[in-house]
Every structure is written in structure tokens, then in C-alpha cells.
């Protein structure tokens, strides 16, 4: 299943309401997307326990690698 659309938007809202906006990759605030802790291609799911907020783009000033490579 694709990670987009209304279902993904609803899940993002839930993740941010549970975990706040602290990036799971660098520990700084301002996360703007959701990261799978265990990637889907390694068997991870879209369950809330496997999702955390993250910075989508690389943020060198924060020392964050971002989750888009």
C-alpha cells in the first residue's frame, strides 16, 4: 500500500499528537514528516508503534540526516 492519501494524513496527525515534533533522527524540534523505525521494505508496518516524527529534508545546521536520503 502506498504511504499517501487520507489514511497517511490521519496517521501523521496521530503520530505528532502522541510524540510531539521532536525528530527521532537528531532529537531537535521541528519535525515535519513521519519516519518508519523499521522500514516497510524490511517488514515494518504503518502501526503507530513503528512511526516517529522526523525532519524530511537534511538539516546540516541541526546535524540531521533527514529521512529522504
Secondary structure as GFF3:
##gff-version 3
##sequence-region A 1 69
A	DSSP	alpha_helix	5	19	.	.	.	ID=ss1
A	DSSP	beta_strand	33	36	.	.	.	ID=ss2
A	DSSP	three_ten_helix	40	42	.	.	.	ID=ss3
A	DSSP	three_ten_helix	48	50	.	.	.	ID=ss4
A	DSSP	beta_strand	51	54	.	.	.	ID=ss5
A	DSSP	three_ten_helix	60	62	.	.	.	ID=ss6
###
